[in-house]
Amino acid sequence: MHTQRFSLRAALLAVFAATLFVFSAQTMATPKALVLKPFKSMSDESAECAACHKDKNPSLYAQWGRSRHYGANVGCYECHAAEPTDKDAIQHEGQTISVIVSPKDCGSCHNSEVDEFTQSHHAKAGEIMGSLDNFLAEVVEGALTFNGQSPAAVNGCWQCHGSEVKVLENGDLDPTTWPNTGIGRINPDGSLGACTACHQRHEFSLVQARRPEACGKCHLGPDHPQKEIYEESKHGINFYANVDRMNLDSSKWIVGEDYDAAPTCATCHMSATREQPVTHDIGTRISWTLRPAVSEKIDAKAKAQGKTVKSWQARRSDMEEVCQACHTKSLVDNFYQQFDSLVNLYNDKFASPGKTLMATLKKEGMLTEVGFDEEIEWTWFYLWHHEGRRARHGAAMQAPDYVQWHGMFEVAERFYVEMVPQYLEVVEKAEHAGNTEGAARARKVLDEILARPEHAWFSGKEPEEVKKARKEAQATFKARYANESKSEIKK
């Protein structure tokens, strides 16, 4: 434990609370002209740090000067002080400091925030090591050419998920693991996370942390495009149209009281409401987990392990309370029915069957132990990890294009046009190699899946009345547009 850092910050805690909203008018100046008036209680150590850094790092100095830390007399030393026994301690200008300010350090003042964060899924993001994603970055995409690590993982996966920050024998931080502001960073002091993943140093602006771009550093792209989804949604459209009415610098920032134009990511997942306090456990209002191949309720895994956790129903109730600051209960109820129906459709029609098909091939010894060395493994990964996630997240955040064309359309194409034929190819290859019994069992599994009503169109066993109704609807559609085209020609 960084006892020296803790004692210094504990002594400043009362000052911090009393002066949290104190600002100096001088802090609004440009970095070049910025001159900070020292407060009586600012430590000599921090004053010495500031005197040097204002010349060497003028932007850093200016950002700190605009921060609430500055107003509360929390300076460089109060955050960076270290014990000589700390793994990452270094000697700098006669002081023992640490470059890394970890959640354990921040927790000496912000203890409840750090406790909540530590319970969150964010704090565990560094556990990506050993996952399929990290295997791709380390092995398939990369090579261990950068001090024994893959540059693809160092510059990619770890910058969002967090790396295990290592200290070299000479005391320097290993460049394969630092700099890093990954949300689940594993720090030398044993703590998890990086507060600076969301609260950019050294200003720690409320406005910056509340805007969707703060989350967009990680939550975007082909497999989890939450930021793009948000921008397509009515929420995102209204936010950008009315950002000047969002009151983003409000100290309490309660939806329905301090702003009403639109929610941001922070509004729904962590900010205060009329009935709930701010939380840094980012998943406490989420009822489904949309990350794995097959979605399940957020508490399902813990329940299966015999753990007592906040139920998915309680989490949903908390999210509904957020929604009802702007929407009626009936609208919110109907939204959740729509959302649940999409997740269940994806699970039942494509994800669970796909998982069964892949498990069957492995069980019958038709796939190697090496991941991603066979085409069907890539197909399955795309289906659930990319298209399937996009569809589910699109439904969760009301972005219809991500549900349809970037989501379920591509899921269906991947399943019917790629996965099923590839499955049969693998089975046929095994059959030719002499595994006739395994091949028969594997074919039976696929036949049973395709015999289900939701796949009847593909198997050719769709009821005649269903076909007839669809053909009539198609004829009506074509006739309507044909008539409209004739009218345009006459004009």
Stockholm file with secondary structure:
# STOCKHOLM 1.0

chainA/1-491         MHTQRFSLRAALLAVFAATLFVFSAQTMATPKALVLKPFKSMSDESAECAACHKDKNPSLYAQWGRSRHYGANVGCYECHAAEPTDKDAIQHEGQTISVIVSPKDCGSCHNSEVDEFTQSHHAKAGEIMGSLDNFLAEVVEGALTFNGQSPAAVNGCWQCHGSEVKVLENGDLDPTTWPNTGIGRINPDGSLGACTACHQRHEFSLVQARRPEACGKCHLGPDHPQKEIYEESKHGINFYANVDRMNLDSSKWIVGEDYDAAPTCATCHMSATREQPVTHDIGTRISWTLRPAVSEKIDAKAKAQGKTVKSWQARRSDMEEVCQACHTKSLVDNFYQQFDSLVNLYNDKFASPGKTLMATLKKEGMLTEVGFDEEIEWTWFYLWHHEGRRARHGAAMQAPDYVQWHGMFEVAERFYVEMVPQYLEVVEKAEHAGNTEGAARARKVLDEILARPEHAWFSGKEPEEVKKARKEAQATFKARYANESKSEIKK
#=GR chainA/1-491 SS CCHHHHHHHHHHHHHHHHTTTCCCGGGGSCTTTCCCCCCTTSCHHHHHHHHHHHHHSHHHHHHHHHSHHHHTTCCHHHHHBCCTTSTTEEEETTEEEESCCCHHHHTTTSHHHHHHHHHSSGGGGGGGTTSHHHHIIIIISCCSCBTTBCHHIIIIIHHHHCCBCCBCTTSCBCTTTCSCCCTTCBCTTSCBCCGGGTSCTTTCCHHHHHSHHHHHTTSCSSSCCHHHHHHHSHHHHHHHHSGGGSCTTCSSCCBTTTBCSCCCHHHHHTSCCSSCCCCSCTTTTCCEECSSSSCEETTHHHHHTTCCCCCHHHHHHHHHHHHTTTSCHHHHHHHHHHHHHHHHHIIIIIIHHHHHHHHHHHHTTCSCSSTTCSHHHHHHHIIIIIIIHHHHHHHHTTCHHHHIIIIIHHHHHIIIIIIHHHHHHHHHHHHHTTCHHHHHHHHHHHHHHHTSGGGHHHHTCCCHHHHHHHHHHHHHHHHHHHHHHHHHHHC
#=GC SS_cons         CCHHHHHHHHHHHHHHHHTTTCCCGGGGSCTTTCCCCCCTTSCHHHHHHHHHHHHHSHHHHHHHHHSHHHHTTCCHHHHHBCCTTSTTEEEETTEEEESCCCHHHHTTTSHHHHHHHHHSSGGGGGGGTTSHHHHIIIIISCCSCBTTBCHHIIIIIHHHHCCBCCBCTTSCBCTTTCSCCCTTCBCTTSCBCCGGGTSCTTTCCHHHHHSHHHHHTTSCSSSCCHHHHHHHSHHHHHHHHSGGGSCTTCSSCCBTTTBCSCCCHHHHHTSCCSSCCCCSCTTTTCCEECSSSSCEETTHHHHHTTCCCCCHHHHHHHHHHHHTTTSCHHHHHHHHHHHHHHHHHIIIIIIHHHHHHHHHHHHTTCSCSSTTCSHHHHHHHIIIIIIIHHHHHHHHTTCHHHHIIIIIHHHHHIIIIIIHHHHHHHHHHHHHTTCHHHHHHHHHHHHHHHTSGGGHHHHTCCCHHHHHHHHHHHHHHHHHHHHHHHHHHHC
//
